[in-house]
Amino acid sequence: MEQTGIYGLKKIQIDQRIGFLEEHTYQGNDLGVTFQEGQTTFKCWSPEAEAIEVIIYQSGEVGKADQLMTVPMTQADNCWSATTKQDIHGLFYTYRITRGTETVETVDLYAKAVGINGDRGAILDLRTTNPKGWLETNYTVPDAITDAYIWELHVEDFSSAANSGISAANRGKYLAFTEPDTHLLNDPEQATGMAYLKELGINYVHLLPMFDYDNDETSTTYNWGYDPKNYNAPEGKYASDPYDPAVRIRECKQMIQALHQENIGVVMDVVFNHTAITEKSWFNLTVPDYYYRQNNAGDFADGSACGNETASERKMMRKFIHDSVLFWAKEYQIDGFRFDLMGLHDVDTMNQLRQRLDEEGLEHVILYGEPWDAGSNQIMAPNIPANKSNVWALDERIAVFSDDLRDSIKGDVFEETDGAFIQGMNGRTQTKETFYLHDLTTAIQGNTRFDDHHAENRWAKSPQQVIAYASVHDNLTLWDKMVATMTPDPDQRVYTQDATLIARNKLAAALLFTSQGAVLTQAGEEFGRTKAGDENSFRSSIAINQLDWQRAKAFKELRALYRGLWQIRQNFAPLRDKTTGTAARMHFFDTQSDNIVAYEIPNAEPTHPWQSLIVAANSGEDHWTLTLPKTAENEQWLLVADQTGAGVEGRPAEDTVIAPLHFMIWVKMRGE
């Protein structure tokens, strides 16, 4: 390829086109299909097009020769548009775009309803898809993200198991969430589904991608959903009828409504950093090259490791992200958004999104994301990536996952046999990275900067920027990670119930729920969820991925501990502090061991009965004794959690000896 300086000729030519396109943007809020006064309007942004037509079809199935009509579009103010008064509601459409000698057919980027497999847009007034009582559902969202207990879940995983007690018709579907009182097959005492969520007490469900992704919606093939196709329409595989555009929308809303009725917010996993297909994606067919970054040769950059990376810093891609998020927040009442590979987006795009949500009265909508990419990115100055190195530049109400806490609890996620605190491996040389007590204590403080604590490992301005977690869908589950580290030989690994591993799991939970930031757990972590060692189950069988509700029963003691620790967290506001005040006041005891941690968290609220809380956890091999600080004559220390259980009802703290693989949490009761 001919080179000019560091750039190839192809790159220079694309940049020239991008410059033109950036000067011919459209800022209206009516791209896609709108309905008004008996007429339907289509609008599409594609400045380089010489002609665009709307093709109207009878069905949503590609391959059917059922074209009904063609509506030519005209260009004005950098936007192509067409309006018709014909009754086309319920039909399907695409855009036919001509540029020079090339003519392509594409789905509308702004399509809010689609047919089977998302290959044609649907002409549908979304007001007709609202379930009964949709606009009247009242629910209470937390005051700050630090008040959150987020349960990360895949729609199919939730209800696919035959022992879930959920009706066969609804298993793996949106409507599974609408069944209120399900229980384990043949065991009415063990709640499943929504009844289980109510019992656990979470206040957010984080749903892996439920927008339309690239798949066969009639197939049983499993997929996490990180293959974006149509960003503004729900996935059809989870609907009772994927051929009917209204059904997938209505049933998705019914799922959200059912969660809201139980005061559970809904977080949507969004994947704006890449698309499943590159050259033939709707983005690239609509405006070639514009929506994606290029490398120096002019080829598609690949910071997502999926074939492309989108260019969030370009005006119309940034607008698309903002418009899509606002659409889901308003139309579907979504309460939060988790950004996949947020490090591939630029800081300004994320900050401006936070600002737009606030300006629209959506301050309650939480935002968080992965502060990394898949190895590289082509974000160029003056733009900077929204990654962990640049958390300082992000709005304080945009949070990121704390891999510091995750890895210092259980070991590096990319080395299956590397351990850390809960395995008693702190200070012991690991394959990739050795963790020490100071790594864990800093992470428990949310890696926050306060006073003169501005070290490299203190990257958060406040706990509002921190998602505290030990496991998510990526990599090994917490249980499988413990199995791998404690049993290095794969042939010897057993994933069934094990008392020692349960004890280590309880240590992880105690640290997680007493750390600064918002708490997030992988669905089923609280009952030792296993995928039999599958660390990347995105296309594994549903048998590997589904929640095993029998396991929920078997691990009831572990479940009860998670629930009790959450109750303690709810009752003790310093654990949910959105400022750096609590982190600054925390005191860590000198335990003389990298595998014993003990810390006190005072309560600045003078009227709360709990003056202070102390956590001590021992993953080492020796007993350790903590001398509780002296109290005034009318005060006392009560034990509220240990390996036997947790809750807000305390008992006298008679023993302060912490045995190996044990933890204790005490509270100092204020005198009468």
C-alpha positions in Angstrom: 0.0 0.0 0.0 1.2 3.5 -0.8 2.3 5.3 2.4 2.3 9.0 3.1 4.2 9.6 6.3 2.9 7.3 9.0 -0.5 6.9 7.4 -1.4 4.9 4.3 -3.2 6.5 1.5 -6.4 4.7 2.4 -6.3 6.1 5.9 -5.8 9.6 4.6 -8.7 9.3 2.2 -11.0 8.0 4.9 -10.0 10.8 7.2 -10.9 13.3 4.6 -14.3 11.8 4.2 -14.7 11.7 8.0 -13.9 15.4 8.1 -16.7 16.1 5.5 -19.2 13.9 7.5 -18.4 15.6 10.8 -19.3 18.9 9.2 -22.6 17.5 7.9 -24.2 16.0 11.0 -27.9 16.0 12.1 -28.9 16.9 15.6 -32.6 16.3 15.5 -34.3 13.7 17.8 -36.4 12.1 15.2 -34.2 9.7 13.3 -35.9 6.4 12.5 -39.7 6.1 12.4 -42.1 8.6 14.0 -45.9 8.7 14.0 -47.9 11.9 14.0 -51.4 12.9 12.9 -52.1 9.8 10.7 -48.8 9.8 8.9 -45.5 8.0 9.2 -42.1 9.7 8.8 -38.8 8.0 8.1 -35.5 9.8 8.6 -32.0 8.6 7.9 -28.5 10.2 8.2 -26.3 9.4 5.2 -24.8 12.5 3.7 -22.8 10.8 1.0 -25.8 9.0 -0.4 -27.1 10.0 -3.8 -30.5 8.5 -3.3 -32.3 6.6 -0.6 -35.6 4.7 -0.7 -37.7 3.2 2.0 -38.7 -0.4 1.0 -41.9 -1.6 2.6 -42.4 -5.3 3.1 -45.3 -7.5 4.2 -43.2 -9.6 6.5 -40.0 -9.4 8.6 -38.4 -12.4 6.9 -35.5 -11.8 4.6 -35.7 -13.9 1.4 -39.5 -13.5 1.1 -40.5 -11.8 -2.2 -43.1 -9.7 -0.4 -42.2 -6.1 -1.2 -45.3 -3.9 -1.2 -44.1 -0.5 -2.1 -41.2 1.9 -2.3 -41.1 5.4 -0.8 -38.4 7.8 -2.1 -36.6 10.0 0.4 -35.4 13.5 -0.1 -32.5 15.2 1.5 -32.6 18.5 3.5 -30.5 19.7 6.5 -28.1 16.8 6.2 -30.9 14.3 6.6 -32.9 12.1 4.3 -36.6 11.8 5.0 -39.9 10.5 3.6 -43.5 10.8 4.9 -46.5 8.8 3.9 -50.1 8.9 5.0 -50.8 5.3 3.9 -51.6 2.8 6.6 -48.4 0.9 6.9 -48.5 0.2 10.7 -47.4 -3.4 11.4 -45.5 -3.7 8.1 -41.7 -3.9 7.8 -39.0 -1.8 6.1 -35.4 -1.3 5.1 -33.5 1.5 3.4 -32.1 1.1 -0.1 -29.0 3.5 -0.4 -27.3 4.4 -3.6 -23.7 5.8 -3.6 -22.2 6.1 -7.1 -22.4 2.6 -8.7 -23.1 0.9 -5.4 -26.6 0.2 -4.1 -27.0 -1.5 -0.7 -30.0 -2.4 1.4 -29.8 -2.0 5.2 -31.9 -1.9 8.3 -32.5 1.5 9.9 -29.8 2.1 12.6 -32.6 3.7 14.7 -35.1 0.9 14.2 -37.0 0.5 17.4 -38.8 -2.7 16.3 -37.5 -5.5 14.1 -38.7 -8.7 12.5 -37.2 -12.2 12.9 -33.4 -12.2 13.4 -33.4 -8.4 13.1 -33.0 -8.3 9.3 -35.9 -5.9 8.7 -37.1 -3.0 10.7 -40.8 -3.0 11.8 -43.2 0.0 11.5 -44.7 0.0 15.0 -46.1 2.6 17.3 -44.6 1.6 20.6 -47.5 3.0 22.6 -49.4 -0.1 21.5 -46.9 -2.4 23.2 -47.3 -1.1 26.7 -48.6 -3.8 29.2 -51.5 -3.0 31.4 -50.4 -0.6 34.2 -47.1 0.1 32.5 -47.1 3.8 33.1 -48.5 3.5 36.6 -45.8 1.2 38.1 -44.3 2.8 41.1 -41.0 1.7 42.6 -38.2 3.2 44.7 -34.7 3.5 43.5 -31.7 3.9 45.8 -30.3 7.3 46.6 -26.9 6.5 45.2 -25.1 3.7 43.4 -23.4 2.8 46.7 -26.8 1.7 48.0 -26.9 -1.0 45.3 -26.8 -4.7 45.5 -26.6 -5.7 41.8 -27.3 -9.3 40.7 -25.7 -10.0 37.3 -27.8 -12.3 35.2 -28.5 -13.7 31.7 -32.2 -13.9 30.8 -31.9 -17.6 29.8 -29.8 -18.7 32.8 -32.5 -17.5 35.2 -35.2 -19.9 34.3 -34.0 -22.6 31.8 -33.5 -25.4 34.3 -36.3 -27.9 34.4 -36.1 -27.8 38.2 -36.8 -24.1 38.3 -40.5 -24.7 38.8 -41.2 -22.1 36.0 -43.6 -23.1 33.3 -42.1 -24.8 30.3 -43.5 -22.2 28.0 -41.7 -19.4 29.8 -38.3 -21.1 30.6 -35.5 -19.0 29.2 -37.9 -16.2 28.3 -38.8 -12.6 29.4 -42.0 -13.9 30.8 -40.3 -16.2 33.3 -39.9 -13.0 35.4 -43.6 -12.6 35.6 -44.2 -15.8 37.5 -44.3 -14.7 41.1 -44.3 -17.7 43.4 -42.3 -20.5 41.8 -40.3 -23.0 43.7 -37.9 -25.9 43.2 -39.5 -28.9 41.6 -41.2 -31.0 44.2 -40.0 -28.7 47.0 -42.3 -25.8 48.0 -39.8 -24.6 50.6 -37.1 -23.6 48.2 -38.0 -20.5 46.3 -36.9 -20.0 42.7 -37.2 -17.2 40.1 -38.7 -14.0 41.3 -39.7 -15.4 44.6 -36.0 -16.2 45.2 -34.9 -12.6 44.3 -37.4 -11.2 46.8 -36.0 -13.5 49.4 -32.4 -12.6 48.7 -33.3 -8.9 48.9 -31.3 -7.5 45.9 -32.3 -4.1 44.6 -31.0 -4.4 41.0 -30.8 -7.1 38.3 -28.1 -6.5 35.8 -29.2 -8.3 32.6 -26.6 -9.4 30.1 -27.4 -8.0 26.6 -31.0 -8.1 25.7 -31.0 -5.9 22.7 -31.2 -7.6 19.4 -28.0 -9.5 18.7 -26.7 -11.5 15.7 -28.1 -15.0 16.0 -30.8 -17.3 14.8 -33.7 -16.4 17.1 -35.4 -19.8 16.4 -32.4 -21.8 17.4 -31.6 -23.2 20.9 -28.0 -22.3 20.5 -26.8 -20.4 23.6 -25.2 -16.9 23.4 -24.3 -14.3 26.0 -25.4 -11.6 23.5 -22.3 -9.6 23.0 -22.8 -9.6 19.2 -24.7 -6.4 18.6 -27.0 -6.1 15.6 -30.0 -3.7 16.4 -29.3 -1.6 19.4 -32.8 -0.2 19.9 -35.0 -3.4 19.8 -35.2 -6.3 22.3 -33.7 -9.7 21.4 -36.4 -12.0 19.9 -35.0 -15.3 21.2 -36.4 -14.5 24.7 -39.9 -13.8 23.4 -42.7 -16.2 23.0 -43.0 -15.3 19.3 -39.8 -13.8 17.7 -41.6 -13.2 14.4 -44.0 -10.6 15.9 -42.1 -7.4 16.7 -44.7 -6.2 19.2 -44.5 -9.4 21.2 -40.8 -9.1 22.0 -41.3 -5.5 23.0 -44.3 -6.1 25.2 -42.9 -9.1 26.9 -39.6 -7.3 27.6 -41.6 -4.6 29.2 -43.6 -7.1 31.2 -40.3 -8.5 32.6 -39.1 -5.0 33.6 -42.6 -4.2 35.1 -42.5 -7.4 37.2 -39.1 -6.5 38.6 -40.2 -3.0 39.3 -43.2 -4.2 41.1 -40.9 -5.9 43.5 -38.8 -2.8 43.9 -35.9 -4.2 41.8 -34.3 -1.9 39.3 -33.1 -3.1 35.9 -29.6 -2.5 34.6 -29.1 -3.1 30.9 -25.8 -4.4 29.6 -24.9 -2.3 26.5 -22.2 -3.1 23.9 -21.6 0.0 21.9 -17.9 -0.7 21.5 -18.2 -3.0 18.5 -20.7 -4.7 16.2 -21.0 -8.4 15.4 -20.4 -7.8 11.7 -18.1 -5.1 10.3 -18.2 -4.5 6.5 -21.8 -5.5 6.2 -23.1 -4.1 9.4 -26.0 -1.6 9.3 -23.5 1.1 10.5 -21.1 0.5 7.6 -23.8 0.0 5.0 -25.4 3.3 6.0 -22.3 5.4 6.2 -19.1 3.4 5.2 -16.2 3.7 7.6 -17.7 6.5 9.6 -18.9 4.7 12.7 -15.6 2.7 13.2 -12.0 3.6 14.0 -9.3 2.8 11.5 -5.6 1.9 12.1 -2.8 3.7 10.4 -3.2 1.7 7.2 -6.9 2.6 7.0 -8.2 -0.8 7.9 -10.7 -1.4 10.7 -9.1 -1.1 14.2 -9.9 -4.0 16.5 -9.6 -2.9 20.1 -12.6 -5.1 20.9 -10.9 -8.3 19.6 -14.2 -8.8 17.7 -13.2 -7.3 14.4 -13.8 -3.6 14.9 -14.1 -0.8 17.4 -16.7 2.0 17.1 -15.6 5.6 17.1 -17.5 7.1 20.0 -15.7 10.4 19.6 -17.3 11.1 16.2 -20.4 13.2 16.5 -23.0 10.9 15.1 -21.7 7.8 16.9 -21.7 9.7 20.1 -25.2 10.9 19.3 -26.2 7.3 18.6 -25.0 6.1 21.9 -26.7 8.9 23.8 -29.9 8.6 21.8 -30.1 4.8 22.4 -29.4 5.0 26.1 -32.0 7.8 26.5 -34.5 5.7 24.5 -34.2 2.7 26.7 -34.3 4.7 29.9 -37.5 6.4 28.8 -39.4 3.8 26.7 -38.4 0.8 28.8 -37.9 2.5 32.2 -34.3 1.1 32.4 -32.6 2.1 35.7 -29.0 1.6 34.8 -26.5 0.8 32.0 -23.4 -1.3 32.2 -20.9 -0.5 29.4 -19.0 -3.4 27.9 -15.4 -2.5 27.3 -16.0 1.1 28.3 -12.3 1.7 27.8 -13.0 1.8 24.1 -15.2 4.8 24.5 -13.9 8.3 25.1 -14.3 10.2 28.4 -16.3 13.0 26.8 -18.9 10.7 25.4 -19.5 9.1 28.8 -19.5 12.4 30.7 -21.9 14.0 28.3 -24.2 11.0 28.6 -24.3 11.4 32.3 -25.1 15.1 31.8 -27.9 14.4 29.3 -29.5 11.8 31.6 -29.5 14.4 34.4 -30.9 17.1 32.2 -33.7 14.8 31.2 -34.7 14.2 34.8 -33.0 10.7 34.9 -30.5 11.4 37.6 -31.5 8.1 39.2 -30.1 6.1 36.3 -26.8 4.5 37.3 -23.9 4.2 34.9 -20.9 1.8 35.2 -18.6 -0.1 32.9 -15.5 -2.1 32.3 -12.6 0.3 32.5 -10.5 -1.5 29.9 -10.4 -2.7 26.3 -9.4 -6.0 24.7 -5.8 -5.0 24.3 -5.6 -1.8 22.4 -7.6 1.1 21.0 -7.3 3.9 18.4 -8.6 6.8 20.5 -6.4 9.7 19.5 -5.7 12.9 21.4 -7.3 15.2 22.5 -9.8 12.4 23.2 -8.9 10.0 26.1 -10.3 6.6 26.7 -12.7 6.0 29.6 -10.4 3.4 31.2 -9.1 2.9 34.7 -6.1 5.2 34.1 -8.6 8.0 33.4 -11.2 7.5 36.1 -10.0 10.9 37.4 -11.5 12.5 34.3 -14.9 10.7 34.5 -17.9 12.2 36.1 -18.0 11.0 39.8 -21.3 9.2 39.0 -19.9 6.9 36.4 -18.5 3.8 38.1 -16.1 1.1 37.0 -15.5 -2.5 38.0 -12.8 -2.8 40.6 -10.5 -5.6 39.4 -8.3 -4.6 42.3 -10.8 -6.0 44.8 -11.8 -8.9 42.6 -8.2 -10.1 42.2 -7.0 -9.3 45.7 -9.8 -11.4 47.0 -9.4 -14.5 44.8 -6.4 -14.1 42.6 -5.7 -13.1 39.0 -8.6 -14.1 36.8 -6.4 -14.9 33.8 -4.4 -17.5 35.7 -6.8 -20.1 36.9 -4.5 -21.6 39.6 -3.3 -18.2 41.0 -4.9 -17.4 44.3 -4.9 -14.5 46.8 -6.5 -13.8 50.1 -9.3 -16.3 50.4 -7.0 -19.2 49.4 -4.5 -18.1 52.0 -2.0 -17.4 49.1 -1.3 -13.7 49.8 2.5 -13.2 49.9 3.1 -16.6 48.2 4.6 -16.3 44.7 2.0 -16.8 42.0 2.4 -17.4 38.3 1.4 -13.9 37.3 1.0 -11.7 40.3 1.5 -12.0 44.0 -1.0 -10.2 46.2 -0.3 -8.8 49.6 -2.5 -7.5 52.5 -1.9 -3.9 51.4 -3.5 -4.7 48.0 -6.6 -6.0 49.7 -6.9 -3.2 52.3 -6.6 -0.5 49.6 -9.3 -2.3 47.6 -11.6 -2.6 50.6 -11.4 1.2 50.8 -12.6 1.4 47.2 -9.1 2.4 45.9 -10.3 5.9 46.8 -8.1 9.0 47.0 -8.4 11.0 50.2 -6.2 13.3 52.3 -2.7 12.5 51.2 -3.6 9.0 49.9 -3.0 9.6 46.2 -0.9 6.6 45.3 -1.1 4.9 41.9 -3.4 2.2 43.3 -5.9 4.9 44.5 -7.7 5.7 41.3 -11.3 6.5 42.5 -12.5 10.0 43.4 -15.1 8.5 45.6 -16.9 5.1 46.2 -19.5 6.2 43.7 -16.9 5.3 41.0 -16.4 1.8 42.3 -18.2 -1.5 41.6 -17.1 -4.0 44.3 -17.3 -7.6 43.0 -15.6 -11.0 43.2 -17.1 -12.6 40.1 -19.1 -12.0 37.0 -20.0 -13.9 33.8 -16.5 -13.6 32.4 -13.8 -16.0 33.6 -14.3 -18.6 36.2 -17.1 -18.4 38.7 -16.0 -17.7 42.2 -16.6 -21.3 43.1 -14.7 -22.7 40.1 -11.8 -20.3 40.7 -11.5 -21.7 44.3 -11.6 -25.3 43.0 -8.9 -24.5 40.4 -6.6 -22.8 42.9 -7.0 -25.4 45.6 -6.8 -28.3 43.1 -4.2 -27.5 40.4 -4.6 -30.8 38.6 -7.6 -30.4 36.3 -8.3 -34.1 36.4 -8.7 -34.0 40.2 -11.2 -31.2 40.3 -14.6 -31.7 41.8 -17.3 -29.0 41.8 -19.7 -30.4 44.3 -20.3 -29.1 47.8 -17.2 -28.8 49.9 -17.0 -27.4 53.5 -13.6 -25.9 53.1 -14.5 -24.1 49.9 -17.7 -22.9 51.5 -15.7 -21.4 54.3 -13.4 -19.6 51.8 -16.5 -18.4 49.9 -17.8 -16.9 53.1 -14.6 -15.0 53.6 -15.0 -13.5 50.1 -18.6 -12.5 50.9 -17.6 -10.9 54.2 -15.0 -8.8 52.5 -17.2 -7.9 49.6 -20.1 -6.6 51.6 -17.9 -4.5 53.9 -16.0 -2.9 51.1 -16.6 0.6 49.7 -18.5 1.0 46.5 -21.6 -0.6 45.0 -21.9 -4.4 45.5 -22.3 -6.6 42.4 -22.4 -10.4 42.4 -22.8 -13.0 39.7 -26.2 -14.6 39.8 -25.8 -17.8 41.9 -22.5 -16.8 43.5 -24.3 -17.0 46.8 -25.0 -20.7 46.2 -21.6 -21.7 44.9 -22.5 -21.4 41.2 -20.4 -23.7 39.0 -19.9 -24.0 35.3 -17.7 -27.1 35.8 -14.6 -25.0 35.1 -15.7 -23.4 31.9 -14.1 -20.0 32.0 -15.7 -18.6 28.8 -19.1 -20.1 28.5 -20.5 -17.5 26.0 -21.4 -20.2 23.5 -21.4 -23.2 25.8 -24.6 -25.2 26.3 -27.5 -24.0 28.4 -26.8 -26.9 30.7 -23.5 -25.3 31.6 -24.9 -21.8 32.0 -28.3 -22.2 33.6 -28.8 -21.6 37.3 -29.1 -24.9 39.1 -31.9 -24.3 41.7 -31.2 -27.6 43.4 -27.8 -26.2 44.2 -29.5 -23.2 45.8 -31.1 -25.5 48.2 -27.9 -27.4 48.9 -26.0 -24.2 49.7 -28.7 -22.6 51.8 -26.3 -21.7 54.6 -24.1 -19.8 52.2 -27.2 -18.1 50.7 -28.3 -17.1 54.1 -24.9 -15.5 54.8 -25.1 -13.4 51.7 -28.6 -12.3 52.7 -27.5 -11.5 56.2 -24.4 -9.6 55.1 -26.6 -7.5 52.8 -28.9 -6.7 55.8 -25.9 -5.6 57.8 -24.8 -3.4 54.9 -28.3 -1.9 54.6 -28.3 -1.1 58.4 -24.9 0.4 58.6 -24.7 3.5 56.4 -20.9 3.9 56.4 -20.6 0.7 54.3 -22.7 2.6 51.6 -21.0 5.9 52.0 -20.9 7.8 48.6 -18.1 10.1 49.9 -14.5 9.3 50.9 -15.4 10.0 54.5 -15.7 6.4 55.6 -12.6 5.2 53.7 -10.6 7.9 55.4 -11.9 6.9 58.9 -11.3 3.2 58.5 -8.6 1.8 60.7 -6.7 -1.4 59.8 -5.2 -3.5 62.6 -1.6 -4.8 62.4 -2.2 -8.5 62.0 1.4 -9.5 61.2 0.1 -11.6 58.4 -0.8 -11.1 54.7 -3.6 -13.6 55.2 -5.3 -12.0 58.1 -7.2 -8.7 57.7 -9.0 -6.8 60.4 -10.5 -3.3 60.1 -12.7 -0.9 62.1 -15.3 1.3 60.4 -16.6 4.1 62.7 -20.1 5.6 62.2 -20.2 9.3 61.9 -24.0 9.3 62.5 -24.3 10.2 66.3 -27.8 8.8 66.8 -27.4 5.3 65.1 -27.2 2.5 67.7 -24.2 1.0 65.9 -21.2 3.3 66.8 -18.6 1.2 65.0 -18.1 -2.0 63.1 -15.1 -4.3 63.1 -14.4 -7.0 60.5 -11.7 -9.7 61.0 -11.0 -12.5 58.5 -8.4 -15.2 58.7 -7.4 -17.3 55.6 -4.1 -18.4 57.2 -3.2 -21.5 59.0 -3.0 -20.2 62.5 -5.5 -18.9 65.0 -5.4 -15.1 65.6 -6.9 -13.1 68.5 -8.2 -9.6 68.2 -8.5 -7.5 71.2 -11.6 -5.4 70.8 -11.2 -1.7 71.7 -12.5 -0.9 75.1 -16.0 0.5 75.4 -17.6 2.9 77.9 -19.5 1.4 80.8 -22.9 1.4 79.1 -21.5 0.3 75.7 -20.8 -3.2 74.4 -19.5 -5.2 71.4 -22.0 -7.6 69.8 -21.2 -10.3 67.2 -23.4 -9.9 64.1 -21.7 -12.2 61.7 -19.4 -15.2 61.5 -19.2 -18.5 59.6 -22.4 -19.6 61.2 -24.5 -16.7 59.9 -25.1 -13.0 59.7 -27.8 -10.5 60.5 -28.6 -7.3 62.3 -29.5 -9.1 65.6 -26.2 -9.4 67.6 -25.1 -11.7 70.4 -22.5 -11.0 73.1 -18.9 -11.0 71.7 -17.5 -13.5 74.1 -14.8 -15.0 71.9 -12.4 -12.9 69.7 -10.2 -15.8 68.5 -10.5 -16.1 64.8 -9.7 -19.6 63.6 -8.3 -20.4 60.2 -10.9 -19.9 57.4 -13.1 -18.0 59.8 -14.3 -14.4 60.0 -16.2 -12.3 62.5 -18.0 -9.0 62.4 -18.7 -7.1 65.6 -20.7 -3.9 66.2 -20.2 -1.5 69.1 -23.6 -0.7 70.5 -24.2 2.8 71.7 -25.3 3.0 75.3 -28.9 3.8 76.3 
